Amino acid sequence: MKNEPLYQQIKNKVKEQIQSGELRVGDRVPSEKELTEKFHVSQITTKHALAGLAEEGIVERIKGKGTFVCESSLTATNSQPYHQNGLIGLILPSMKTRIDQELVNYIEKYVSQNGHNLIIKITRESQFAEADAIEMFRNMDVKGMIIFPTEKETYNEAVLRLSLDKFPFVLIDRYMENILTYSVTSENEAGTLEAISYLLNKGHKNIGLVSPIITNTVTNERAKGFEQAFLKRRTTIDKNLWLTLNFNDISPNKTPKLIKEFLVSKPAMTAVFTMNAELALYTHWAIHSLKVETGRDVELLTFDPPGITGVTFIKQDIAECSKKTVDLLLEQIEGTYNPKRIFVPVTLKLSENVEMLETILT
């Protein structure tokens, strides 16, 4: 106990009071100032302690009123020892996008809240590295794995073996179409349908698509959503306006030039949808370059926030995806095996320019 940080010692003390019944659901927890005086520590330390308890769902902090014990506190405190010290393996293809970083952040948060420790392996889109990571984690006797599969046409045999062995694992972002496993993904088709419908409603008829080769469930669902938007409007879709890129062609050195050449060759195109934030960045550069040279402008819309002002995008609920993923993994670790696919809703986030115009009009 003495080797633990002071804020952790205070957290443990509050948890003990809840478990013993000294503090009950709805009771007010001592304030930062009261804890400071009681434990003879700084107020920053007690602030961290209460913030940590709130993140674990043990207490609720109400501005102007204080900190109170939550209804979920007994479940959270009682379940902690059950999961203590388990290892969970997380396999990612990269860490280059904001989505990757958010996934790691939230998965680590929910894994830690359940008493496990997270270890991470980045495959850099290599199925060989993915297979090695799976083998390494199994040799380390991890309790379970969360796998964000590589962008390949076929699934790794090592992943299929996990499914056959009924080893606890959850696929995140993608799933295996013909094999029922645990998976969590965003509502890619519905989100893309809404986005393309938004462009059609604005009067765009010639809408382009920039995508990696359509090889997995994510790109396939987003392509379907694109098509469905045109079908619902009974409008002809021109797939000559689709640019699909080989994985080897997607890089800062190659892609922007390829997209610009594509835009130049399709003068009727007035809007373009990109499958992800990385392609949105390259497309934005191409559009800007084209506008400077010719004055022609093309509206850009993308899946995931590209970090560019004035671009409308589809926002995934990464926190909810992560939470459901960890919940499904714990379900298996605790002895239940009932494979399921969960789809998490997405939101169309209009650009600041559009929101400002709508505010003025209303």
Secondary structure, DSSP 8 states (H G I E B T S, - for coil): -TTS-HHHHHHHHHHHHHHHTSS-TT-EE--HHHHHHHHT--HHHHHHHHHHHHHTTSEEEETTTEEEE-TTHHHHHHHHHHHTT-EEEEEES-S-SHHHHHHHHHHHHHHHHTT-EEEEEE-TT-HHHHHHHHHHHHHTT-SEEEE---S-SS--HHHHHHHHHT-SEEEES---TTS---EEEE-HHHHHHHHHHHHHHTT--SEEEEEE-S-SHHHHHHHHHHHHHHHHHT----GGGEEEE-GGG-STTTHHHHHHHHHHH-TT--EEEESSHHHHHHHHHHHHHHHHHH----EEEEES--S-TT-EEEEE-HHHHHHHHHHHHHHHHTT-----EEEE-EEEE--HHHHHHHHHH-
